[in-house]
Amino acid sequence: MTFSPDWTAWIKTNTTAGVKPDVIFGILLRHGFAYESIRQEIGYTPSVPLHKLLNPHRAPHEFLPNYTSKGFQKFPVPKPLFDKMLHFYNENKNTEKDEHVEGFISNESHSKPSTTIELPDALRKEIHDTLSPLVATWSGKAVDPTYVYGIRVYKDKAVLKPHRDRIETHIFGVIINVDQDVREDWPLIIEDHAYEPHQILMAPGEMIFYESARLKHGRPIPLEGNAFANVFCHFTPSDYKSPSISYDTPKSTDED
């Protein structure tokens, strides 16, 4: 099969919309185009195994572009900000409330898997104002802040189901470890852009920047400890539009 003008236009439409080239490559493969012909037509060599390209059940999150080479990186939290967060946490532990995130956070017992401590608006704003330029430098994109959640305190035996975050608002995420009381290190398991899993350990005062809508992440190993306190905040690129792929592909003919 050769590429008709309609197919060439379809490729251009979806490329312009920000659809990942691996996704385009896989759709063309499933429509009968030869691997080498596709590679020459779109000027791209796939970064994932052939069986993944042929899988038609790709999540919408996988249509997102890669903004960084690996997808995540650990940094120290700026000390003035961390000191404020830790002080607030220590002064407000008595205000924690039970949290119920059905299907995502659970534990092996019937006790509560996590609690939350609400942050004041001024501290939420300071978190976003401090981290926005850092996330922009890391990602190479100007960013807009979207959410800062309260302090989540995971409890003994808690697990966080591996997942991807909201495609509309959570393109970049930051996990800040405020404090921990653990018997064993509790790793974050996160995939890179090649779908390879990594284990990342955090200490209080450290934060992880990650492409949270693109990469699957979680803590499936039960927490061995009394408390693991994190703050989560999110950003989107200032020019971001949720990418959507056009499945209205041209009809293949004998002339294709």
Backbone bond lengths (Angstrom), bond angles and torsions (degrees), N, CA, C in turn:
res aa  C-N    CA-C-N  psi(-1)  N-CA   C-N-CA  omega(-1)  CA-C   N-CA-C  phi
1 M - - - 1.455 - - 1.523 110.12 -
2 T 1.312 115.69 140.73 1.459 121.27 174.53 1.530 108.53 -111.54
3 F 1.312 115.93 165.38 1.456 120.18 -175.47 1.528 110.97 -88.75
4 S 1.331 114.77 116.02 1.462 120.51 176.47 1.524 109.12 -75.93
5 P 1.333 118.06 166.06 1.472 120.16 175.56 1.528 112.67 -56.68
6 D 1.343 117.16 -34.39 1.465 119.65 179.70 1.527 111.05 -64.93
7 W 1.331 115.83 -42.09 1.465 119.04 179.11 1.532 110.78 -67.99
8 T 1.302 116.33 -38.88 1.468 119.68 177.76 1.527 110.40 -62.03
9 A 1.321 116.86 -40.20 1.467 121.04 178.29 1.523 110.54 -67.24
10 W 1.326 117.60 -38.24 1.469 121.64 178.93 1.533 110.18 -62.78
11 I 1.320 116.39 -43.42 1.467 120.47 178.24 1.525 110.31 -60.70
12 K 1.326 116.58 -45.19 1.461 120.44 -178.54 1.523 111.19 -63.65
13 T 1.347 117.29 -42.25 1.464 121.61 -179.37 1.518 111.16 -58.96
14 N 1.324 116.94 -46.48 1.458 120.60 -176.07 1.521 112.33 -76.71
15 T 1.326 116.91 -32.56 1.463 119.66 175.23 1.516 110.06 -63.90
16 T 1.331 116.44 -44.15 1.459 121.49 178.92 1.523 111.67 -63.18
17 A 1.342 116.23 -32.69 1.464 121.12 -179.73 1.526 112.54 -75.81
18 G 1.332 116.68 -5.23 1.462 119.58 177.40 1.507 114.98 91.91
19 V 1.343 117.55 12.09 1.456 120.01 178.60 1.531 109.57 -69.08
20 K 1.321 116.20 135.47 1.457 120.63 -177.68 1.536 110.35 -61.39
21 P 1.336 117.06 139.50 1.470 119.75 -179.16 1.520 113.37 -61.33
22 D 1.349 118.20 -29.28 1.466 119.42 176.55 1.528 111.39 -62.89
23 V 1.346 116.25 -37.21 1.464 120.28 179.13 1.528 110.14 -66.59
24 I 1.335 116.22 -46.15 1.463 120.53 177.78 1.523 110.04 -60.06
25 F 1.321 116.38 -44.00 1.466 121.87 -179.78 1.527 110.03 -57.74
26 G 1.338 116.98 -46.19 1.456 120.86 -177.78 1.517 112.68 -64.22
27 I 1.331 117.50 -41.14 1.466 120.39 179.13 1.525 110.57 -63.83
28 L 1.326 116.27 -41.84 1.465 119.34 178.80 1.521 111.48 -64.91
29 L 1.320 116.83 -38.30 1.466 120.01 175.73 1.525 110.98 -59.77
30 R 1.332 115.94 -44.22 1.465 119.75 -177.12 1.521 112.12 -70.99
31 H 1.338 116.76 -17.25 1.466 120.16 175.21 1.523 111.88 -91.64
32 G 1.320 117.67 6.04 1.459 120.65 170.92 1.510 116.37 99.82
33 F 1.340 118.62 1.55 1.460 120.11 178.13 1.529 109.80 -74.77
34 A 1.315 116.17 145.01 1.457 121.10 -178.87 1.526 110.79 -73.69
35 Y 1.315 115.63 145.83 1.467 122.24 -177.82 1.522 111.11 -51.96
36 E 1.332 116.67 -51.43 1.463 120.30 -175.88 1.529 111.57 -67.10
37 S 1.330 116.70 -35.33 1.466 119.93 178.16 1.524 110.95 -64.22
38 I 1.344 116.07 -41.50 1.467 119.87 178.53 1.522 110.07 -64.41
39 R 1.319 116.03 -44.54 1.462 120.56 -177.79 1.525 110.62 -58.34
40 Q 1.327 116.48 -41.83 1.460 120.17 179.70 1.523 111.54 -72.15
41 E 1.326 117.39 -37.25 1.470 121.33 -176.70 1.520 111.65 -67.57
42 I 1.328 117.45 -43.05 1.470 118.83 -175.54 1.525 111.96 -101.65
43 G 1.331 116.49 -2.85 1.460 119.74 176.54 1.509 113.48 64.10
44 Y 1.334 116.02 42.10 1.462 119.49 -174.43 1.520 109.68 -148.45
45 T 1.331 115.98 138.72 1.462 122.36 174.12 1.523 108.20 -107.47
46 P 1.325 118.30 125.71 1.471 120.79 -174.55 1.526 112.91 -57.53
47 S 1.341 114.41 147.57 1.458 120.69 179.94 1.521 111.96 -102.99
48 V 1.338 117.83 1.11 1.462 121.43 -179.61 1.524 108.96 -124.71
49 P 1.354 117.53 159.92 1.467 120.63 -179.27 1.523 112.74 -60.70
50 L 1.325 114.93 155.45 1.460 121.18 -176.64 1.525 111.66 -58.33
51 H 1.341 117.78 -38.60 1.464 119.24 -177.05 1.525 111.45 -65.26
52 K 1.342 117.75 -28.11 1.457 119.69 176.49 1.525 111.01 -74.08
53 L 1.342 116.21 -34.65 1.462 119.45 177.99 1.525 111.08 -64.87
54 L 1.322 116.16 -33.14 1.456 120.07 -176.40 1.526 112.82 -84.86
55 N 1.323 116.95 -6.13 1.459 120.94 179.68 1.531 109.62 -78.15
56 P 1.333 118.42 114.54 1.470 120.02 -177.30 1.523 114.01 -78.73
57 H 1.326 117.79 -7.38 1.459 120.29 -173.32 1.527 110.31 -100.27
58 R 1.281 116.85 58.43 1.459 121.74 -179.61 1.526 109.48 -87.54
59 A 1.307 115.71 139.23 1.458 120.58 -179.54 1.524 110.21 -71.45
60 P 1.343 118.00 149.28 1.471 120.03 177.50 1.520 112.83 -54.80
61 H 1.338 116.70 -31.16 1.457 120.49 -179.76 1.532 111.78 -60.70
62 E 1.341 116.24 -28.12 1.455 119.68 -177.37 1.528 112.42 -76.65
63 F 1.325 117.21 -6.47 1.461 120.24 175.23 1.527 111.18 -80.52
64 L 1.327 117.18 -12.82 1.458 120.49 -177.52 1.521 111.48 -68.11
65 P 1.323 117.26 145.82 1.470 119.34 175.04 1.522 110.98 -71.78
66 N 1.319 116.37 159.25 1.459 121.25 171.88 1.529 108.07 -85.41
67 Y 1.315 116.73 126.55 1.462 120.05 179.86 1.524 112.45 -95.39
68 T 1.326 116.66 -24.75 1.462 120.77 179.76 1.518 108.76 -129.79
69 S 1.324 116.82 165.66 1.468 119.99 -173.57 1.524 112.38 -68.12
70 K 1.323 117.25 -38.36 1.468 120.16 -176.86 1.512 112.46 -109.18
71 G 1.331 117.09 -32.00 1.452 120.23 178.19 1.505 114.75 107.32
72 F 1.337 118.52 -12.53 1.461 120.46 179.64 1.522 109.35 -157.71
73 Q 1.353 115.26 158.11 1.466 120.82 178.85 1.520 108.98 -163.06
74 K 1.323 115.97 143.51 1.464 121.52 -179.79 1.525 110.00 -99.53
75 F 1.353 115.30 140.62 1.457 122.29 -179.62 1.533 109.28 -138.95
76 P 1.327 117.77 160.90 1.467 119.70 168.49 1.524 109.95 -77.41
77 V 1.315 116.83 144.46 1.465 120.70 174.40 1.526 107.68 -74.73
78 P 1.334 118.86 135.07 1.470 119.44 174.76 1.524 110.02 -50.64
79 K 1.345 116.50 128.67 1.460 121.14 -169.10 1.536 114.23 -58.79
80 P 1.344 120.41 -44.32 1.472 118.42 178.93 1.523 112.61 -57.80
81 L 1.342 117.17 -38.99 1.461 120.24 179.16 1.527 110.66 -69.66
82 F 1.315 116.24 -44.83 1.466 118.38 -179.13 1.517 111.62 -62.27
83 D 1.325 117.38 -41.62 1.466 120.23 -179.95 1.530 111.07 -59.12
84 K 1.338 117.02 -39.81 1.470 120.63 178.85 1.532 110.62 -66.22
85 M 1.341 116.11 -42.17 1.465 119.95 -178.13 1.527 110.58 -66.49
86 L 1.318 116.99 -43.05 1.461 120.17 -179.40 1.528 110.79 -66.16
87 H 1.323 116.60 -41.59 1.469 120.24 177.83 1.520 110.27 -61.43
88 F 1.330 116.91 -45.37 1.469 120.04 179.26 1.527 110.30 -61.21
89 Y 1.318 117.05 -43.46 1.469 120.65 -179.44 1.529 110.86 -60.66
90 N 1.311 117.22 -47.83 1.464 120.53 -178.32 1.523 112.46 -65.02
91 E 1.333 116.70 -31.48 1.463 120.71 -178.43 1.523 113.02 -83.26
92 N 1.323 117.63 -13.42 1.469 119.90 -171.68 1.528 113.97 -127.41
93 K 1.314 117.24 19.88 1.467 119.73 178.72 1.517 112.33 -60.16
94 N 1.316 116.33 -28.36 1.462 119.78 -178.44 1.524 113.18 -74.26
95 T 1.339 117.69 -5.18 1.473 120.24 -180.00 1.527 112.16 -99.08
96 E 1.333 117.80 3.75 1.471 119.38 -175.91 1.526 110.68 -63.55
97 K 1.316 114.51 145.15 1.463 121.61 179.66 1.527 109.03 -124.82
98 D 1.313 115.78 147.39 1.458 120.17 178.79 1.526 110.09 -60.40
99 E 1.312 115.51 141.23 1.467 121.51 179.57 1.522 108.57 -116.08
100 H 1.321 115.38 140.30 1.466 120.51 178.05 1.531 107.81 -127.96
101 V 1.333 116.25 104.91 1.462 121.80 177.80 1.523 106.06 -114.99
102 E 1.317 115.05 81.90 1.455 122.23 -172.21 1.528 111.49 -57.14
103 G 1.331 115.42 128.72 1.454 120.46 176.15 1.513 114.52 87.94
104 F 1.351 117.65 -9.53 1.456 119.83 -177.18 1.531 112.96 -120.44
105 I 1.335 117.35 -43.73 1.458 120.20 -179.80 1.526 108.44 -116.08
106 S 1.318 116.14 127.09 1.456 120.89 -179.49 1.522 108.52 -150.41
107 N 1.332 116.17 176.98 1.453 119.58 171.37 1.517 109.85 -147.94
108 E 1.329 115.43 175.34 1.457 120.29 -173.32 1.527 112.44 -78.64
109 S 1.310 117.23 -15.88 1.456 120.44 -179.74 1.524 108.91 -108.54
110 H 1.308 115.78 -172.40 1.464 119.93 179.08 1.531 111.54 -96.32
111 S 1.319 117.20 6.43 1.456 119.74 179.03 1.527 110.05 -79.46
112 K 1.316 116.55 169.44 1.460 121.25 -177.94 1.525 110.12 -67.55
113 P 1.345 118.08 132.66 1.467 120.02 179.52 1.516 113.94 -82.75
114 S 1.344 118.16 -23.36 1.467 119.76 -178.50 1.523 110.61 -159.34
115 T 1.332 114.49 156.79 1.456 122.00 174.60 1.526 108.27 -131.20
116 T 1.322 116.82 169.06 1.463 120.90 176.80 1.529 109.90 -132.76
117 I 1.327 113.95 150.52 1.458 122.43 173.81 1.522 106.62 -124.29
118 E 1.317 117.42 118.37 1.460 121.31 -177.02 1.528 111.33 -67.12
119 L 1.319 115.70 141.49 1.460 121.54 176.73 1.522 110.22 -96.92
120 P 1.322 118.68 144.98 1.470 120.10 174.20 1.524 110.08 -69.75
121 D 1.328 116.07 152.84 1.461 120.75 -176.97 1.534 112.04 -57.44
122 A 1.320 117.12 -37.92 1.464 120.16 -177.78 1.525 111.14 -63.71
123 L 1.332 116.98 -38.08 1.461 119.75 179.30 1.524 111.01 -73.81
124 R 1.329 117.05 -36.77 1.465 119.83 174.91 1.531 110.20 -58.47
125 K 1.307 115.99 -46.01 1.468 120.33 -179.18 1.529 110.69 -63.39
126 E 1.323 117.00 -41.52 1.457 119.54 179.96 1.529 111.64 -64.33
127 I 1.321 116.60 -36.73 1.467 120.28 176.73 1.522 110.05 -61.54
128 H 1.334 116.60 -49.21 1.466 119.39 -179.70 1.526 111.52 -65.29
129 D 1.325 117.06 -43.79 1.465 120.16 -177.94 1.529 111.32 -63.52
130 T 1.321 116.91 -36.25 1.462 120.64 -179.47 1.517 111.80 -74.00
131 L 1.322 116.20 -40.63 1.468 119.92 -172.63 1.522 113.69 -86.76
132 S 1.333 117.98 -24.36 1.477 119.60 -176.61 1.524 113.10 -53.48
133 P 1.338 120.56 -50.89 1.469 118.87 -179.98 1.529 113.05 -66.61
134 L 1.334 116.88 -28.48 1.461 119.45 178.75 1.531 111.05 -71.21
135 V 1.330 115.93 -41.93 1.467 120.17 177.09 1.529 110.15 -65.70
136 A 1.321 117.00 -38.38 1.470 120.79 178.65 1.525 110.79 -62.43
137 T 1.326 117.10 -43.23 1.465 120.24 178.69 1.513 110.61 -64.42
138 W 1.320 116.84 -44.10 1.472 121.12 -179.24 1.526 112.23 -63.78
139 S 1.324 117.05 -43.58 1.464 121.36 -174.50 1.519 113.70 -86.37
140 G 1.341 116.35 -19.18 1.460 119.24 -175.40 1.513 112.98 78.07
141 K 1.332 117.45 15.32 1.465 122.09 -178.57 1.527 110.29 -131.63
142 A 1.324 116.20 140.36 1.458 119.12 167.21 1.522 107.77 -63.49
143 V 1.340 117.51 140.37 1.461 119.62 -173.75 1.521 111.59 -128.13
144 D 1.337 114.08 154.67 1.459 122.05 172.06 1.523 108.29 -113.83
145 P 1.327 118.29 135.06 1.469 120.71 176.61 1.524 110.78 -71.53
146 T 1.315 116.90 145.18 1.464 120.67 178.61 1.521 111.80 -121.30
147 Y 1.333 118.31 -55.03 1.463 120.39 -176.73 1.523 111.19 -138.26
148 V 1.336 115.29 145.75 1.464 122.83 160.63 1.522 106.02 -128.28
149 Y 1.327 115.91 119.38 1.459 119.97 178.97 1.531 109.24 -87.84
150 G 1.323 116.06 164.91 1.448 120.30 174.65 1.521 111.00 -68.05
151 I 1.319 115.63 179.92 1.463 119.61 178.60 1.530 108.13 -75.19
152 R 1.321 115.74 120.68 1.464 120.28 174.81 1.521 108.23 -95.20
153 V 1.336 115.73 129.55 1.465 121.09 179.33 1.528 107.78 -114.30
154 Y 1.337 116.07 105.28 1.457 120.61 175.36 1.524 108.89 -73.02
155 K 1.321 116.21 143.83 1.461 122.09 -177.94 1.537 110.62 -109.00
156 D 1.325 115.03 173.81 1.463 121.42 -175.23 1.534 111.54 -52.57
157 K 1.329 114.79 133.88 1.476 124.63 177.85 1.531 113.29 72.39
158 A 1.316 118.26 9.10 1.463 120.21 179.10 1.520 111.22 -66.48
159 V 1.338 116.01 146.90 1.466 122.40 170.94 1.522 107.35 -131.91
160 L 1.324 115.47 146.93 1.465 122.28 175.33 1.518 107.44 -114.98
161 K 1.313 116.76 117.28 1.455 122.13 -177.26 1.528 110.56 -61.04
162 P 1.341 119.05 133.55 1.465 120.81 175.16 1.524 110.98 -57.67
163 H 1.331 116.27 135.47 1.461 121.16 -174.01 1.523 109.30 -160.43
164 R 1.315 116.13 172.87 1.456 122.82 168.39 1.528 107.40 -116.09
165 D 1.332 116.78 154.12 1.459 120.32 -175.80 1.531 111.52 -89.94
166 R 1.315 115.21 -179.52 1.472 121.35 -173.22 1.525 111.43 -62.50
167 I 1.302 114.83 130.48 1.463 120.59 -178.04 1.535 111.16 -72.69
168 E 1.329 116.98 -21.88 1.469 120.42 -176.70 1.529 112.59 -80.14
169 T 1.335 117.50 -33.93 1.465 119.59 -168.24 1.522 115.20 -134.46
170 H 1.335 117.94 -9.83 1.468 120.61 -170.60 1.529 111.97 -118.01
171 I 1.329 116.98 47.44 1.465 119.31 -177.41 1.525 110.70 -66.26
172 F 1.313 117.27 -44.83 1.466 121.59 175.54 1.531 108.17 -115.21
173 G 1.312 115.39 136.90 1.452 120.12 177.18 1.517 110.95 -124.36
174 V 1.319 115.11 156.65 1.463 121.85 173.82 1.519 107.78 -131.97
175 I 1.318 116.76 125.95 1.461 122.56 173.03 1.523 107.44 -105.43
176 I 1.314 116.39 123.89 1.464 121.56 178.46 1.530 108.33 -112.43
177 N 1.310 117.20 122.67 1.458 119.62 175.34 1.525 108.83 -88.39
178 V 1.333 115.20 114.42 1.457 121.83 -177.07 1.525 110.89 -86.94
179 D 1.331 116.54 -42.75 1.457 120.13 -177.06 1.521 107.96 -164.17
180 Q 1.329 116.43 158.92 1.454 120.43 175.30 1.524 110.00 -154.73
181 D 1.339 113.66 145.25 1.458 122.58 175.43 1.525 105.72 -129.88
182 V 1.332 117.08 89.44 1.455 121.45 -169.80 1.527 111.74 -128.57
183 R 1.334 114.12 153.50 1.464 121.00 174.14 1.521 111.20 -90.64
184 E 1.342 116.18 -26.99 1.455 122.53 178.59 1.525 108.38 -138.95
185 D 1.346 116.05 150.12 1.465 119.37 174.63 1.524 109.52 -58.16
186 W 1.345 115.23 144.52 1.476 120.32 -177.24 1.530 108.49 -118.85
187 P 1.332 117.77 103.69 1.463 119.61 -172.35 1.532 113.75 -80.29
188 L 1.324 114.64 144.99 1.460 121.80 163.77 1.516 106.76 -84.27
189 I 1.328 117.35 127.99 1.460 121.75 176.12 1.525 107.13 -101.26
190 I 1.320 116.79 120.65 1.466 120.71 -177.17 1.520 109.86 -138.44
191 E 1.336 116.29 139.79 1.460 121.42 176.43 1.523 110.16 -84.71
192 D 1.345 115.99 149.42 1.457 119.49 170.12 1.524 108.90 -91.42
193 H 1.326 117.00 -171.07 1.459 119.84 -176.11 1.523 113.27 -71.21
194 A 1.326 117.17 -12.95 1.467 121.25 176.00 1.526 111.13 -98.29
195 Y 1.338 116.35 13.28 1.461 123.51 177.67 1.527 112.74 68.77
196 E 1.324 117.69 19.18 1.456 121.34 176.59 1.530 109.37 -90.07
197 P 1.345 118.33 130.40 1.469 120.40 -178.17 1.527 112.16 -79.61
198 H 1.330 114.67 147.77 1.466 122.22 177.21 1.524 108.39 -132.50
199 Q 1.322 116.22 148.66 1.460 121.81 173.32 1.526 109.07 -105.49
200 I 1.324 116.44 126.18 1.464 121.41 179.88 1.526 108.74 -120.32
201 L 1.323 115.86 127.81 1.459 121.32 175.94 1.520 109.38 -99.77
202 M 1.324 116.02 145.73 1.454 121.41 -179.21 1.522 109.79 -125.39
203 A 1.306 115.76 147.53 1.461 122.92 171.47 1.519 107.80 -118.39
204 P 1.330 118.34 157.24 1.464 119.45 175.71 1.527 111.01 -54.25
205 G 1.345 115.77 134.58 1.458 120.60 -176.98 1.514 113.51 92.89
206 E 1.343 117.25 2.51 1.464 121.11 176.12 1.524 109.84 -110.62
207 M 1.330 115.66 153.57 1.461 121.11 177.75 1.520 109.58 -138.66
208 I 1.321 115.22 153.28 1.463 122.22 178.01 1.515 108.67 -117.44
209 F 1.333 116.56 124.02 1.459 122.03 168.30 1.528 106.77 -90.22
210 Y 1.324 116.52 135.68 1.470 118.46 -179.88 1.523 110.49 -155.09
211 E 1.320 115.39 153.45 1.459 122.09 177.29 1.526 106.52 -81.03
212 S 1.319 114.92 86.38 1.455 120.62 -163.60 1.527 114.29 -74.47
213 A 1.321 118.44 -25.44 1.458 120.11 176.23 1.521 111.65 -82.71
214 R 1.310 116.65 -24.13 1.470 121.55 -175.36 1.531 112.14 -88.84
215 L 1.333 117.50 -38.35 1.458 121.53 -169.64 1.530 111.94 -105.53
216 K 1.312 115.95 133.36 1.465 120.28 176.09 1.529 109.05 -72.00
217 H 1.329 116.43 134.43 1.451 121.49 -176.76 1.527 109.72 -150.46
218 G 1.316 116.08 156.21 1.453 120.28 179.32 1.517 110.61 176.33
219 R 1.317 115.12 -175.74 1.475 121.88 177.46 1.527 107.48 -132.70
220 P 1.331 117.08 75.94 1.473 120.64 -174.54 1.524 114.06 -77.28
221 I 1.328 117.94 -11.88 1.465 121.27 177.01 1.523 108.19 -86.14
222 P 1.336 119.17 126.61 1.475 120.06 -177.02 1.528 112.40 -58.19
223 L 1.327 115.17 137.80 1.460 121.77 177.51 1.518 110.14 -66.86
224 E 1.318 115.58 129.20 1.462 121.89 172.26 1.528 107.44 -104.47
225 G 1.306 115.71 90.98 1.457 119.52 -177.50 1.512 111.66 166.92
226 N 1.305 116.43 173.42 1.464 121.47 -176.72 1.528 113.15 -87.43
227 A 1.339 117.01 -32.00 1.468 119.25 -175.61 1.528 110.17 -160.53
228 F 1.329 114.94 144.19 1.464 122.33 175.69 1.523 105.76 -142.47
229 A 1.335 116.57 103.66 1.473 121.83 -169.43 1.523 111.20 -101.05
230 N 1.320 115.57 121.01 1.468 122.45 -179.71 1.523 110.64 -125.65
231 V 1.330 114.89 152.23 1.463 122.04 166.54 1.524 107.25 -115.86
232 F 1.332 116.59 139.20 1.458 122.25 -179.20 1.526 108.73 -119.22
233 C 1.320 116.58 132.97 1.463 119.82 173.53 1.528 108.96 -137.82
234 H 1.335 115.01 157.09 1.461 119.77 -171.03 1.526 111.66 -138.53
235 F 1.342 113.44 156.90 1.462 122.51 -176.46 1.529 108.95 -145.04
236 T 1.334 115.37 158.20 1.464 121.18 168.23 1.527 108.13 -127.37
237 P 1.336 118.33 153.19 1.463 119.73 171.65 1.527 109.85 -58.79
238 S 1.310 116.77 143.60 1.470 120.11 -177.27 1.523 112.18 -61.69
239 D 1.325 116.92 -28.71 1.473 120.20 -179.89 1.519 111.91 -100.31
240 Y 1.319 117.46 21.12 1.468 121.26 -171.76 1.523 112.80 -73.89
241 K 1.318 115.26 137.78 1.455 123.65 168.27 1.523 106.28 -133.80
242 S 1.333 116.66 132.51 1.456 119.05 179.79 1.525 109.47 -58.28
243 P 1.334 118.41 119.02 1.469 119.44 -178.81 1.514 110.63 -72.53
244 S 1.300 115.36 140.32 1.461 120.50 174.10 1.513 107.73 -134.98
245 I 1.304 115.66 139.46 1.462 119.69 -176.89 1.522 110.19 -94.38
246 S 1.297 116.35 142.72 1.460 121.23 176.86 1.522 108.95 -86.39
247 Y 1.337 115.65 110.98 1.463 118.93 177.32 1.533 111.47 -88.16
248 D 1.328 115.24 1.20 1.462 119.29 176.96 1.521 108.14 -79.37
249 T 1.332 115.66 71.75 1.458 121.57 -175.11 1.523 110.85 -78.18
250 P 1.329 117.34 152.85 1.456 120.05 176.83 1.528 111.54 -60.96
251 K 1.307 116.67 151.90 1.462 120.91 176.06 1.528 109.47 -76.00
252 S 1.331 115.09 129.61 1.456 119.78 177.93 1.520 109.91 -74.85
253 T 1.311 115.87 140.22 1.474 120.86 177.24 1.509 108.33 -130.19
254 D 1.316 115.79 173.25 1.473 120.02 178.75 1.510 111.85 -62.34
255 E 1.341 117.23 -22.64 1.456 120.56 -178.39 1.522 111.23 -84.28
256 D 1.345 118.08 -11.19 1.457 120.49 -177.68 1.528 111.27 -64.76
